[in-house]
Amino acid sequence: MANIKSAKKRILVIETKTLKNKIIKSKVKTLIKKVDAAVAAGDKALAEKSLKDATVAISKASAKGVYHKNTAARKISRLQLSVNKLA
């Protein structure tokens, strides 16, 4: 355990940031699963709507620094590709 006051504060701040990052990542994973489920069901309209929601969430997560920009681009690209295969 840290003894210095600033180190104790850093621990608290990091815990808060970690919790926020987990919430954001969990939301993104849920939205990705919704897109995959719509693609598996063959529902193009639902897949496109879910894709839009997932893309927005991934982009926001990337902007906040939760995901690296290349990771976000890869996730969006793979989702878009799976939805495009429905057509």
PDB file of N, CA, C and O in Angstrom:
ATOM      1  N   MET A   1       0.842  -1.185   0.000  1.00  0.00           N
ATOM      2  CA  MET A   1       0.000   0.000   0.000  1.00  0.00           C
ATOM      3  C   MET A   1       0.881   1.240   0.000  1.00  0.00           C
ATOM      4  O   MET A   1       1.946   1.260   0.618  1.00  0.00           O
ATOM      5  N   ALA A   2       0.434   2.255  -0.688  1.00  0.00           N
ATOM      6  CA  ALA A   2       1.196   3.492  -0.808  1.00  0.00           C
ATOM      7  C   ALA A   2       1.195   4.259   0.516  1.00  0.00           C
ATOM      8  O   ALA A   2       0.215   4.236   1.261  1.00  0.00           O
ATOM      9  N   ASN A   3       2.301   4.933   0.792  1.00  0.00           N
ATOM     10  CA  ASN A   3       2.420   5.747   1.995  1.00  0.00           C
ATOM     11  C   ASN A   3       2.296   7.236   1.692  1.00  0.00           C
ATOM     12  O   ASN A   3       1.852   8.017   2.534  1.00  0.00           O
ATOM     13  N   ILE A   4       2.691   7.617   0.489  1.00  0.00           N
ATOM     14  CA  ILE A   4       2.707   9.029   0.113  1.00  0.00           C
ATOM     15  C   ILE A   4       1.303   9.456  -0.311  1.00  0.00           C
ATOM     16  O   ILE A   4       0.588   8.712  -0.982  1.00  0.00           O
ATOM     17  N   LYS A   5       0.929  10.658   0.089  1.00  0.00           N
ATOM     18  CA  LYS A   5      -0.424  11.155  -0.164  1.00  0.00           C
ATOM     19  C   LYS A   5      -0.761  11.187  -1.652  1.00  0.00           C
ATOM     20  O   LYS A   5      -1.864  10.805  -2.045  1.00  0.00           O
ATOM     21  N   SER A   6       0.172  11.636  -2.477  1.00  0.00           N
ATOM     22  CA  SER A   6      -0.095  11.720  -3.914  1.00  0.00           C
ATOM     23  C   SER A   6      -0.251  10.329  -4.533  1.00  0.00           C
ATOM     24  O   SER A   6      -1.037  10.140  -5.461  1.00  0.00           O
ATOM     25  N   ALA A   7       0.501   9.368  -4.015  1.00  0.00           N
ATOM     26  CA  ALA A   7       0.387   7.997  -4.519  1.00  0.00           C
ATOM     27  C   ALA A   7      -0.965   7.405  -4.148  1.00  0.00           C
ATOM     28  O   ALA A   7      -1.565   6.677  -4.940  1.00  0.00           O
ATOM     29  N   LYS A   8      -1.450   7.715  -2.940  1.00  0.00           N
ATOM     30  CA  LYS A   8      -2.770   7.248  -2.525  1.00  0.00           C
ATOM     31  C   LYS A   8      -3.855   7.836  -3.428  1.00  0.00           C
ATOM     32  O   LYS A   8      -4.806   7.148  -3.798  1.00  0.00           O
ATOM     33  N   LYS A   9      -3.703   9.115  -3.776  1.00  0.00           N
ATOM     34  CA  LYS A   9      -4.664   9.771  -4.664  1.00  0.00           C
ATOM     35  C   LYS A   9      -4.637   9.121  -6.047  1.00  0.00           C
ATOM     36  O   LYS A   9      -5.689   8.889  -6.644  1.00  0.00           O
ATOM     37  N   ARG A  10      -3.447   8.827  -6.555  1.00  0.00           N
ATOM     38  CA  ARG A  10      -3.330   8.196  -7.876  1.00  0.00           C
ATOM     39  C   ARG A  10      -4.057   6.854  -7.887  1.00  0.00           C
ATOM     40  O   ARG A  10      -4.705   6.507  -8.875  1.00  0.00           O
ATOM     41  N   ILE A  11      -3.955   6.101  -6.799  1.00  0.00           N
ATOM     42  CA  ILE A  11      -4.636   4.807  -6.716  1.00  0.00           C
ATOM     43  C   ILE A  11      -6.146   5.000  -6.832  1.00  0.00           C
ATOM     44  O   ILE A  11      -6.815   4.259  -7.551  1.00  0.00           O
ATOM     45  N   LEU A  12      -6.683   5.994  -6.125  1.00  0.00           N
ATOM     46  CA  LEU A  12      -8.122   6.262  -6.187  1.00  0.00           C
ATOM     47  C   LEU A  12      -8.553   6.707  -7.581  1.00  0.00           C
ATOM     48  O   LEU A  12      -9.589   6.278  -8.088  1.00  0.00           O
ATOM     49  N   VAL A  13      -7.744   7.575  -8.195  1.00  0.00           N
ATOM     50  CA  VAL A  13      -8.073   8.080  -9.532  1.00  0.00           C
ATOM     51  C   VAL A  13      -8.040   6.951 -10.555  1.00  0.00           C
ATOM     52  O   VAL A  13      -8.907   6.863 -11.425  1.00  0.00           O
ATOM     53  N   ILE A  14      -7.035   6.092 -10.443  1.00  0.00           N
ATOM     54  CA  ILE A  14      -6.904   4.971 -11.387  1.00  0.00           C
ATOM     55  C   ILE A  14      -8.076   4.009 -11.239  1.00  0.00           C
ATOM     56  O   ILE A  14      -8.579   3.489 -12.236  1.00  0.00           O
ATOM     57  N   GLU A  15      -8.519   3.764 -10.002  1.00  0.00           N
ATOM     58  CA  GLU A  15      -9.680   2.887  -9.799  1.00  0.00           C
ATOM     59  C   GLU A  15     -10.918   3.450 -10.482  1.00  0.00           C
ATOM     60  O   GLU A  15     -11.687   2.714 -11.100  1.00  0.00           O
ATOM     61  N   THR A  16     -11.104   4.761 -10.368  1.00  0.00           N
ATOM     62  CA  THR A  16     -12.256   5.413 -11.002  1.00  0.00           C
ATOM     63  C   THR A  16     -12.174   5.297 -12.518  1.00  0.00           C
ATOM     64  O   THR A  16     -13.161   4.961 -13.172  1.00  0.00           O
ATOM     65  N   LYS A  17     -10.999   5.576 -13.078  1.00  0.00           N
ATOM     66  CA  LYS A  17     -10.829   5.503 -14.532  1.00  0.00           C
ATOM     67  C   LYS A  17     -10.998   4.079 -15.036  1.00  0.00           C
ATOM     68  O   LYS A  17     -11.582   3.858 -16.097  1.00  0.00           O
ATOM     69  N   THR A  18     -10.488   3.110 -14.276  1.00  0.00           N
ATOM     70  CA  THR A  18     -10.614   1.710 -14.667  1.00  0.00           C
ATOM     71  C   THR A  18     -12.081   1.297 -14.718  1.00  0.00           C
ATOM     72  O   THR A  18     -12.502   0.593 -15.637  1.00  0.00           O
ATOM     73  N   LEU A  19     -12.851   1.733 -13.736  1.00  0.00           N
ATOM     74  CA  LEU A  19     -14.276   1.415 -13.705  1.00  0.00           C
ATOM     75  C   LEU A  19     -15.000   2.013 -14.910  1.00  0.00           C
ATOM     76  O   LEU A  19     -15.821   1.342 -15.535  1.00  0.00           O
ATOM     77  N   LYS A  20     -14.698   3.280 -15.243  1.00  0.00           N
ATOM     78  CA  LYS A  20     -15.330   3.913 -16.407  1.00  0.00           C
ATOM     79  C   LYS A  20     -14.962   3.187 -17.691  1.00  0.00           C
ATOM     80  O   LYS A  20     -15.812   2.989 -18.558  1.00  0.00           O
ATOM     81  N   ASN A  21     -13.689   2.787 -17.820  1.00  0.00           N
ATOM     82  CA  ASN A  21     -13.252   2.071 -19.017  1.00  0.00           C
ATOM     83  C   ASN A  21     -13.963   0.729 -19.140  1.00  0.00           C
ATOM     84  O   ASN A  21     -14.351   0.328 -20.237  1.00  0.00           O
ATOM     85  N   LYS A  22     -14.134   0.033 -18.015  1.00  0.00           N
ATOM     86  CA  LYS A  22     -14.822  -1.262 -18.036  1.00  0.00           C
ATOM     87  C   LYS A  22     -16.265  -1.099 -18.485  1.00  0.00           C
ATOM     88  O   LYS A  22     -16.778  -1.912 -19.254  1.00  0.00           O
ATOM     89  N   ILE A  23     -16.920  -0.045 -18.002  1.00  0.00           N
ATOM     90  CA  ILE A  23     -18.311   0.212 -18.383  1.00  0.00           C
ATOM     91  C   ILE A  23     -18.407   0.447 -19.888  1.00  0.00           C
ATOM     92  O   ILE A  23     -19.279  -0.109 -20.554  1.00  0.00           O
ATOM     93  N   ILE A  24     -17.510   1.270 -20.418  1.00  0.00           N
ATOM     94  CA  ILE A  24     -17.521   1.589 -21.848  1.00  0.00           C
ATOM     95  C   ILE A  24     -17.236   0.339 -22.677  1.00  0.00           C
ATOM     96  O   ILE A  24     -17.923   0.082 -23.666  1.00  0.00           O
ATOM     97  N   LYS A  25     -16.224  -0.442 -22.280  1.00  0.00           N
ATOM     98  CA  LYS A  25     -15.879  -1.656 -23.033  1.00  0.00           C
ATOM     99  C   LYS A  25     -17.018  -2.669 -23.000  1.00  0.00           C
ATOM    100  O   LYS A  25     -17.279  -3.340 -23.998  1.00  0.00           O
ATOM    101  N   SER A  26     -17.687  -2.781 -21.876  1.00  0.00           N
ATOM    102  CA  SER A  26     -18.808  -3.707 -21.749  1.00  0.00           C
ATOM    103  C   SER A  26     -19.947  -3.302 -22.679  1.00  0.00           C
ATOM    104  O   SER A  26     -20.566  -4.147 -23.326  1.00  0.00           O
ATOM    105  N   LYS A  27     -20.216  -1.997 -22.737  1.00  0.00           N
ATOM    106  CA  LYS A  27     -21.274  -1.497 -23.613  1.00  0.00           C
ATOM    107  C   LYS A  27     -20.943  -1.788 -25.081  1.00  0.00           C
ATOM    108  O   LYS A  27     -21.811  -2.209 -25.847  1.00  0.00           O
ATOM    109  N   VAL A  28     -19.694  -1.564 -25.461  1.00  0.00           N
ATOM    110  CA  VAL A  28     -19.271  -1.811 -26.842  1.00  0.00           C
ATOM    111  C   VAL A  28     -19.415  -3.292 -27.180  1.00  0.00           C
ATOM    112  O   VAL A  28     -19.900  -3.642 -28.256  1.00  0.00           O
ATOM    113  N   LYS A  29     -18.993  -4.163 -26.260  1.00  0.00           N
ATOM    114  CA  LYS A  29     -19.096  -5.606 -26.500  1.00  0.00           C
ATOM    115  C   LYS A  29     -20.547  -6.033 -26.676  1.00  0.00           C
ATOM    116  O   LYS A  29     -20.858  -6.866 -27.527  1.00  0.00           O
ATOM    117  N   THR A  30     -21.432  -5.457 -25.867  1.00  0.00           N
ATOM    118  CA  THR A  30     -22.862  -5.772 -25.970  1.00  0.00           C
ATOM    119  C   THR A  30     -23.409  -5.352 -27.331  1.00  0.00           C
ATOM    120  O   THR A  30     -24.156  -6.099 -27.962  1.00  0.00           O
ATOM    121  N   LEU A  31     -23.035  -4.154 -27.781  1.00  0.00           N
ATOM    122  CA  LEU A  31     -23.507  -3.667 -29.079  1.00  0.00           C
ATOM    123  C   LEU A  31     -22.955  -4.516 -30.226  1.00  0.00           C
ATOM    124  O   LEU A  31     -23.648  -4.753 -31.215  1.00  0.00           O
ATOM    125  N   ILE A  32     -21.717  -4.969 -30.092  1.00  0.00           N
ATOM    126  CA  ILE A  32     -21.123  -5.833 -31.124  1.00  0.00           C
ATOM    127  C   ILE A  32     -21.882  -7.162 -31.183  1.00  0.00           C
ATOM    128  O   ILE A  32     -22.141  -7.690 -32.265  1.00  0.00           O
ATOM    129  N   LYS A  33     -22.234  -7.694 -30.014  1.00  0.00           N
ATOM    130  CA  LYS A  33     -22.991  -8.950 -29.981  1.00  0.00           C
ATOM    131  C   LYS A  33     -24.361  -8.785 -30.633  1.00  0.00           C
ATOM    132  O   LYS A  33     -24.854  -9.709 -31.279  1.00  0.00           O
ATOM    133  N   LYS A  34     -24.980  -7.608 -30.469  1.00  0.00           N
ATOM    134  CA  LYS A  34     -26.274  -7.357 -31.101  1.00  0.00           C
ATOM    135  C   LYS A  34     -26.147  -7.360 -32.622  1.00  0.00           C
ATOM    136  O   LYS A  34     -27.012  -7.890 -33.319  1.00  0.00           O
ATOM    137  N   VAL A  35     -25.071  -6.769 -33.134  1.00  0.00           N
ATOM    138  CA  VAL A  35     -24.843  -6.764 -34.587  1.00  0.00           C
ATOM    139  C   VAL A  35     -24.639  -8.193 -35.069  1.00  0.00           C
ATOM    140  O   VAL A  35     -25.230  -8.603 -36.068  1.00  0.00           O
ATOM    141  N   ASP A  36     -23.799  -8.960 -34.360  1.00  0.00           N
ATOM    142  CA  ASP A  36     -23.528 -10.347 -34.756  1.00  0.00           C
ATOM    143  C   ASP A  36     -24.799 -11.194 -34.727  1.00  0.00           C
ATOM    144  O   ASP A  36     -25.004 -12.043 -35.595  1.00  0.00           O
ATOM    145  N   ALA A  37     -25.645 -10.963 -33.734  1.00  0.00           N
ATOM    146  CA  ALA A  37     -26.895 -11.727 -33.635  1.00  0.00           C
ATOM    147  C   ALA A  37     -27.825 -11.389 -34.794  1.00  0.00           C
ATOM    148  O   ALA A  37     -28.477 -12.275 -35.346  1.00  0.00           O
ATOM    149  N   ALA A  38     -27.889 -10.108 -35.166  1.00  0.00           N
ATOM    150  CA  ALA A  38     -28.738  -9.694 -36.284  1.00  0.00           C
ATOM    151  C   ALA A  38     -28.226 -10.276 -37.595  1.00  0.00           C
ATOM    152  O   ALA A  38     -29.014 -10.678 -38.451  1.00  0.00           O
ATOM    153  N   VAL A  39     -26.906 -10.319 -37.750  1.00  0.00           N
ATOM    154  CA  VAL A  39     -26.310 -10.896 -38.960  1.00  0.00           C
ATOM    155  C   VAL A  39     -26.593 -12.396 -39.016  1.00  0.00           C
ATOM    156  O   VAL A  39     -26.932 -12.934 -40.071  1.00  0.00           O
ATOM    157  N   ALA A  40     -26.452 -13.065 -37.873  1.00  0.00           N
ATOM    158  CA  ALA A  40     -26.714 -14.509 -37.826  1.00  0.00           C
ATOM    159  C   ALA A  40     -28.179 -14.814 -38.139  1.00  0.00           C
ATOM    160  O   ALA A  40     -28.487 -15.835 -38.754  1.00  0.00           O
ATOM    161  N   ALA A  41     -29.077 -13.929 -37.714  1.00  0.00           N
ATOM    162  CA  ALA A  41     -30.505 -14.123 -37.982  1.00  0.00           C
ATOM    163  C   ALA A  41     -30.872 -13.730 -39.406  1.00  0.00           C
ATOM    164  O   ALA A  41     -31.943 -14.095 -39.891  1.00  0.00           O
ATOM    165  N   GLY A  42     -29.996 -12.988 -40.083  1.00  0.00           N
ATOM    166  CA  GLY A  42     -30.252 -12.564 -41.457  1.00  0.00           C
ATOM    167  C   GLY A  42     -31.143 -11.341 -41.547  1.00  0.00           C
ATOM    168  O   GLY A  42     -31.694 -11.059 -42.612  1.00  0.00           O
ATOM    169  N   ASP A  43     -31.296 -10.615 -40.464  1.00  0.00           N
ATOM    170  CA  ASP A  43     -32.143  -9.416 -40.426  1.00  0.00           C
ATOM    171  C   ASP A  43     -31.302  -8.200 -40.798  1.00  0.00           C
ATOM    172  O   ASP A  43     -30.619  -7.623 -39.952  1.00  0.00           O
ATOM    173  N   LYS A  44     -31.359  -7.815 -42.075  1.00  0.00           N
ATOM    174  CA  LYS A  44     -30.506  -6.734 -42.570  1.00  0.00           C
ATOM    175  C   LYS A  44     -30.849  -5.382 -41.945  1.00  0.00           C
ATOM    176  O   LYS A  44     -29.946  -4.616 -41.610  1.00  0.00           O
ATOM    177  N   ALA A  45     -32.129  -5.079 -41.784  1.00  0.00           N
ATOM    178  CA  ALA A  45     -32.536  -3.788 -41.220  1.00  0.00           C
ATOM    179  C   ALA A  45     -32.037  -3.631 -39.788  1.00  0.00           C
ATOM    180  O   ALA A  45     -31.485  -2.593 -39.422  1.00  0.00           O
ATOM    181  N   LEU A  46     -32.235  -4.668 -38.988  1.00  0.00           N
ATOM    182  CA  LEU A  46     -31.775  -4.628 -37.598  1.00  0.00           C
ATOM    183  C   LEU A  46     -30.248  -4.585 -37.524  1.00  0.00           C
ATOM    184  O   LEU A  46     -29.673  -3.914 -36.668  1.00  0.00           O
ATOM    185  N   ALA A  47     -29.605  -5.313 -38.437  1.00  0.00           N
ATOM    186  CA  ALA A  47     -28.142  -5.334 -38.456  1.00  0.00           C
ATOM    187  C   ALA A  47     -27.581  -3.950 -38.761  1.00  0.00           C
ATOM    188  O   ALA A  47     -26.607  -3.521 -38.143  1.00  0.00           O
ATOM    189  N   GLU A  48     -28.198  -3.251 -39.714  1.00  0.00           N
ATOM    190  CA  GLU A  48     -27.712  -1.913 -40.076  1.00  0.00           C
ATOM    191  C   GLU A  48     -27.943  -0.919 -38.939  1.00  0.00           C
ATOM    192  O   GLU A  48     -27.090  -0.070 -38.679  1.00  0.00           O
ATOM    193  N   LYS A  49     -29.076  -1.015 -38.267  1.00  0.00           N
ATOM    194  CA  LYS A  49     -29.352  -0.125 -37.142  1.00  0.00           C
ATOM    195  C   LYS A  49     -28.377  -0.404 -35.994  1.00  0.00           C
ATOM    196  O   LYS A  49     -27.836   0.521 -35.388  1.00  0.00           O
ATOM    197  N   SER A  50     -28.162  -1.681 -35.708  1.00  0.00           N
ATOM    198  CA  SER A  50     -27.240  -2.067 -34.647  1.00  0.00           C
ATOM    199  C   SER A  50     -25.810  -1.666 -34.994  1.00  0.00           C
ATOM    200  O   SER A  50     -25.033  -1.275 -34.123  1.00  0.00           O
ATOM    201  N   LEU A  51     -25.474  -1.769 -36.279  1.00  0.00           N
ATOM    202  CA  LEU A  51     -24.140  -1.383 -36.732  1.00  0.00           C
ATOM    203  C   LEU A  51     -23.899   0.098 -36.482  1.00  0.00           C
ATOM    204  O   LEU A  51     -22.820   0.493 -36.040  1.00  0.00           O
ATOM    205  N   LYS A  52     -24.907   0.914 -36.767  1.00  0.00           N
ATOM    206  CA  LYS A  52     -24.770   2.358 -36.556  1.00  0.00           C
ATOM    207  C   LYS A  52     -24.527   2.663 -35.079  1.00  0.00           C
ATOM    208  O   LYS A  52     -23.649   3.455 -34.736  1.00  0.00           O
ATOM    209  N   ASP A  53     -25.313   2.027 -34.212  1.00  0.00           N
ATOM    210  CA  ASP A  53     -25.156   2.237 -32.771  1.00  0.00           C
ATOM    211  C   ASP A  53     -23.770   1.793 -32.298  1.00  0.00           C
ATOM    212  O   ASP A  53     -23.114   2.487 -31.520  1.00  0.00           O
ATOM    213  N   ALA A  54     -23.336   0.628 -32.778  1.00  0.00           N
ATOM    214  CA  ALA A  54     -22.036   0.091 -32.375  1.00  0.00           C
ATOM    215  C   ALA A  54     -20.898   0.984 -32.872  1.00  0.00           C
ATOM    216  O   ALA A  54     -19.928   1.224 -32.153  1.00  0.00           O
ATOM    217  N   THR A  55     -21.024   1.472 -34.104  1.00  0.00           N
ATOM    218  CA  THR A  55     -19.986   2.327 -34.682  1.00  0.00           C
ATOM    219  C   THR A  55     -19.827   3.614 -33.877  1.00  0.00           C
ATOM    220  O   THR A  55     -18.709   4.058 -33.616  1.00  0.00           O
ATOM    221  N   VAL A  56     -20.945   4.204 -33.488  1.00  0.00           N
ATOM    222  CA  VAL A  56     -20.903   5.436 -32.688  1.00  0.00           C
ATOM    223  C   VAL A  56     -20.228   5.162 -31.344  1.00  0.00           C
ATOM    224  O   VAL A  56     -19.380   5.938 -30.904  1.00  0.00           O
ATOM    225  N   ALA A  57     -20.603   4.060 -30.695  1.00  0.00           N
ATOM    226  CA  ALA A  57     -20.041   3.737 -29.386  1.00  0.00           C
ATOM    227  C   ALA A  57     -18.535   3.456 -29.478  1.00  0.00           C
ATOM    228  O   ALA A  57     -17.768   3.889 -28.618  1.00  0.00           O
ATOM    229  N   ILE A  58     -18.122   2.736 -30.513  1.00  0.00           N
ATOM    230  CA  ILE A  58     -16.696   2.428 -30.690  1.00  0.00           C
ATOM    231  C   ILE A  58     -15.910   3.703 -30.969  1.00  0.00           C
ATOM    232  O   ILE A  58     -14.814   3.887 -30.439  1.00  0.00           O
ATOM    233  N   SER A  59     -16.462   4.577 -31.792  1.00  0.00           N
ATOM    234  CA  SER A  59     -15.782   5.840 -32.102  1.00  0.00           C
ATOM    235  C   SER A  59     -15.625   6.714 -30.863  1.00  0.00           C
ATOM    236  O   SER A  59     -14.577   7.323 -30.651  1.00  0.00           O
ATOM    237  N   LYS A  60     -16.670   6.769 -30.051  1.00  0.00           N
ATOM    238  CA  LYS A  60     -16.596   7.554 -28.807  1.00  0.00           C
ATOM    239  C   LYS A  60     -15.563   6.958 -27.860  1.00  0.00           C
ATOM    240  O   LYS A  60     -14.805   7.688 -27.221  1.00  0.00           O
ATOM    241  N   ALA A  61     -15.534   5.637 -27.771  1.00  0.00           N
ATOM    242  CA  ALA A  61     -14.562   4.975 -26.902  1.00  0.00           C
ATOM    243  C   ALA A  61     -13.138   5.269 -27.372  1.00  0.00           C
ATOM    244  O   ALA A  61     -12.235   5.466 -26.559  1.00  0.00           O
ATOM    245  N   SER A  62     -12.950   5.298 -28.678  1.00  0.00           N
ATOM    246  CA  SER A  62     -11.637   5.616 -29.235  1.00  0.00           C
ATOM    247  C   SER A  62     -11.257   7.060 -28.940  1.00  0.00           C
ATOM    248  O   SER A  62     -10.108   7.349 -28.605  1.00  0.00           O
ATOM    249  N   ALA A  63     -12.223   7.965 -29.063  1.00  0.00           N
ATOM    250  CA  ALA A  63     -11.966   9.381 -28.793  1.00  0.00           C
ATOM    251  C   ALA A  63     -11.611   9.616 -27.324  1.00  0.00           C
ATOM    252  O   ALA A  63     -10.822  10.505 -27.006  1.00  0.00           O
ATOM    253  N   LYS A  64     -12.196   8.818 -26.435  1.00  0.00           N
ATOM    254  CA  LYS A  64     -11.925   8.958 -25.004  1.00  0.00           C
ATOM    255  C   LYS A  64     -10.641   8.255 -24.582  1.00  0.00           C
ATOM    256  O   LYS A  64     -10.195   8.398 -23.443  1.00  0.00           O
ATOM    257  N   GLY A  65     -10.047   7.496 -25.497  1.00  0.00           N
ATOM    258  CA  GLY A  65      -8.795   6.819 -25.180  1.00  0.00           C
ATOM    259  C   GLY A  65      -8.975   5.433 -24.601  1.00  0.00           C
ATOM    260  O   GLY A  65      -8.012   4.832 -24.125  1.00  0.00           O
ATOM    261  N   VAL A  66     -10.196   4.914 -24.634  1.00  0.00           N
ATOM    262  CA  VAL A  66     -10.435   3.570 -24.125  1.00  0.00           C
ATOM    263  C   VAL A  66      -9.864   2.540 -25.098  1.00  0.00           C
ATOM    264  O   VAL A  66      -9.267   1.546 -24.686  1.00  0.00           O
ATOM    265  N   TYR A  67     -10.053   2.790 -26.388  1.00  0.00           N
ATOM    266  CA  TYR A  67      -9.485   1.942 -27.441  1.00  0.00           C
ATOM    267  C   TYR A  67      -8.489   2.754 -28.258  1.00  0.00           C
ATOM    268  O   TYR A  67      -8.662   3.959 -28.443  1.00  0.00           O
ATOM    269  N   HIS A  68      -7.447   2.090 -28.746  1.00  0.00           N
ATOM    270  CA  HIS A  68      -6.528   2.712 -29.691  1.00  0.00           C
ATOM    271  C   HIS A  68      -7.280   2.921 -31.003  1.00  0.00           C
ATOM    272  O   HIS A  68      -8.196   2.163 -31.323  1.00  0.00           O
ATOM    273  N   LYS A  69      -6.898   3.940 -31.755  1.00  0.00           N
ATOM    274  CA  LYS A  69      -7.643   4.266 -32.978  1.00  0.00           C
ATOM    275  C   LYS A  69      -7.626   3.123 -33.985  1.00  0.00           C
ATOM    276  O   LYS A  69      -8.609   2.915 -34.696  1.00  0.00           O
ATOM    277  N   ASN A  70      -6.527   2.382 -34.055  1.00  0.00           N
ATOM    278  CA  ASN A  70      -6.469   1.257 -34.996  1.00  0.00           C
ATOM    279  C   ASN A  70      -7.362   0.106 -34.542  1.00  0.00           C
ATOM    280  O   ASN A  70      -7.961  -0.582 -35.368  1.00  0.00           O
ATOM    281  N   THR A  71      -7.448  -0.101 -33.249  1.00  0.00           N
ATOM    282  CA  THR A  71      -8.327  -1.143 -32.711  1.00  0.00           C
ATOM    283  C   THR A  71      -9.779  -0.802 -33.023  1.00  0.00           C
ATOM    284  O   THR A  71     -10.560  -1.662 -33.429  1.00  0.00           O
ATOM    285  N   ALA A  72     -10.124   0.456 -32.828  1.00  0.00           N
ATOM    286  CA  ALA A  72     -11.488   0.901 -33.131  1.00  0.00           C
ATOM    287  C   ALA A  72     -11.785   0.730 -34.619  1.00  0.00           C
ATOM    288  O   ALA A  72     -12.856   0.252 -34.992  1.00  0.00           O
ATOM    289  N   ALA A  73     -10.839   1.120 -35.460  1.00  0.00           N
ATOM    290  CA  ALA A  73     -11.032   1.005 -36.908  1.00  0.00           C
ATOM    291  C   ALA A  73     -11.199  -0.459 -37.313  1.00  0.00           C
ATOM    292  O   ALA A  73     -12.023  -0.779 -38.170  1.00  0.00           O
ATOM    293  N   ARG A  74     -10.418  -1.346 -36.698  1.00  0.00           N
ATOM    294  CA  ARG A  74     -10.509  -2.770 -37.017  1.00  0.00           C
ATOM    295  C   ARG A  74     -11.863  -3.338 -36.613  1.00  0.00           C
ATOM    296  O   ARG A  74     -12.469  -4.099 -37.367  1.00  0.00           O
ATOM    297  N   LYS A  75     -12.338  -2.973 -35.426  1.00  0.00           N
ATOM    298  CA  LYS A  75     -13.640  -3.462 -34.965  1.00  0.00           C
ATOM    299  C   LYS A  75     -14.763  -2.988 -35.881  1.00  0.00           C
ATOM    300  O   LYS A  75     -15.635  -3.770 -36.261  1.00  0.00           O
ATOM    301  N   ILE A  76     -14.738  -1.704 -36.232  1.00  0.00           N
ATOM    302  CA  ILE A  76     -15.763  -1.137 -37.107  1.00  0.00           C
ATOM    303  C   ILE A  76     -15.712  -1.800 -38.476  1.00  0.00           C
ATOM    304  O   ILE A  76     -16.750  -2.123 -39.054  1.00  0.00           O
ATOM    305  N   SER A  77     -14.507  -2.000 -38.993  1.00  0.00           N
ATOM    306  CA  SER A  77     -14.330  -2.599 -40.312  1.00  0.00           C
ATOM    307  C   SER A  77     -14.891  -4.020 -40.356  1.00  0.00           C
ATOM    308  O   SER A  77     -15.576  -4.397 -41.307  1.00  0.00           O
ATOM    309  N   ARG A  78     -14.600  -4.793 -39.333  1.00  0.00           N
ATOM    310  CA  ARG A  78     -15.082  -6.175 -39.308  1.00  0.00           C
ATOM    311  C   ARG A  78     -16.602  -6.241 -39.194  1.00  0.00           C
ATOM    312  O   ARG A  78     -17.240  -7.091 -39.816  1.00  0.00           O
ATOM    313  N   LEU A  79     -17.175  -5.345 -38.401  1.00  0.00           N
ATOM    314  CA  LEU A  79     -18.639  -5.302 -38.296  1.00  0.00           C
ATOM    315  C   LEU A  79     -19.267  -4.920 -39.616  1.00  0.00           C
ATOM    316  O   LEU A  79     -20.235  -5.541 -40.055  1.00  0.00           O
ATOM    317  N   GLN A  80     -18.715  -3.894 -40.255  1.00  0.00           N
ATOM    318  CA  GLN A  80     -19.233  -3.420 -41.540  1.00  0.00           C
ATOM    319  C   GLN A  80     -19.159  -4.516 -42.587  1.00  0.00           C
ATOM    320  O   GLN A  80     -20.083  -4.693 -43.381  1.00  0.00           O
ATOM    321  N   LEU A  81     -18.057  -5.246 -42.586  1.00  0.00           N
ATOM    322  CA  LEU A  81     -17.879  -6.337 -43.539  1.00  0.00           C
ATOM    323  C   LEU A  81     -18.930  -7.425 -43.337  1.00  0.00           C
ATOM    324  O   LEU A  81     -19.486  -7.938 -44.308  1.00  0.00           O
ATOM    325  N   SER A  82     -19.201  -7.774 -42.093  1.00  0.00           N
ATOM    326  CA  SER A  82     -20.188  -8.827 -41.819  1.00  0.00           C
ATOM    327  C   SER A  82     -21.592  -8.380 -42.230  1.00  0.00           C
ATOM    328  O   SER A  82     -22.376  -9.190 -42.724  1.00  0.00           O
ATOM    329  N   VAL A  83     -21.915  -7.099 -42.031  1.00  0.00           N
ATOM    330  CA  VAL A  83     -23.229  -6.584 -42.432  1.00  0.00           C
ATOM    331  C   VAL A  83     -23.327  -6.517 -43.957  1.00  0.00           C
ATOM    332  O   VAL A  83     -24.374  -6.823 -44.526  1.00  0.00           O
ATOM    333  N   ASN A  84     -22.244  -6.119 -44.614  1.00  0.00           N
ATOM    334  CA  ASN A  84     -22.252  -6.020 -46.072  1.00  0.00           C
ATOM    335  C   ASN A  84     -22.435  -7.375 -46.740  1.00  0.00           C
ATOM    336  O   ASN A  84     -22.968  -7.454 -47.847  1.00  0.00           O
ATOM    337  N   LYS A  85     -22.003  -8.432 -46.083  1.00  0.00           N
ATOM    338  CA  LYS A  85     -22.148  -9.779 -46.659  1.00  0.00           C
ATOM    339  C   LYS A  85     -23.608 -10.221 -46.706  1.00  0.00           C
ATOM    340  O   LYS A  85     -23.946 -11.160 -47.427  1.00  0.00           O
ATOM    341  N   LEU A  86     -24.472  -9.555 -45.947  1.00  0.00           N
ATOM    342  CA  LEU A  86     -25.903  -9.897 -45.954  1.00  0.00           C
ATOM    343  C   LEU A  86     -26.563  -9.519 -47.280  1.00  0.00           C
ATOM    344  O   LEU A  86     -27.519 -10.166 -47.707  1.00  0.00           O
ATOM    345  N   ALA A  87     -26.057  -8.485 -47.923  1.00  0.00           N
ATOM    346  CA  ALA A  87     -26.711  -7.956 -49.126  1.00  0.00           C
ATOM    347  C   ALA A  87     -26.632  -8.925 -50.276  1.00  0.00           C
ATOM    348  O   ALA A  87     -27.133  -8.635 -51.362  1.00  0.00           O
TER     349      ALA A  87
END
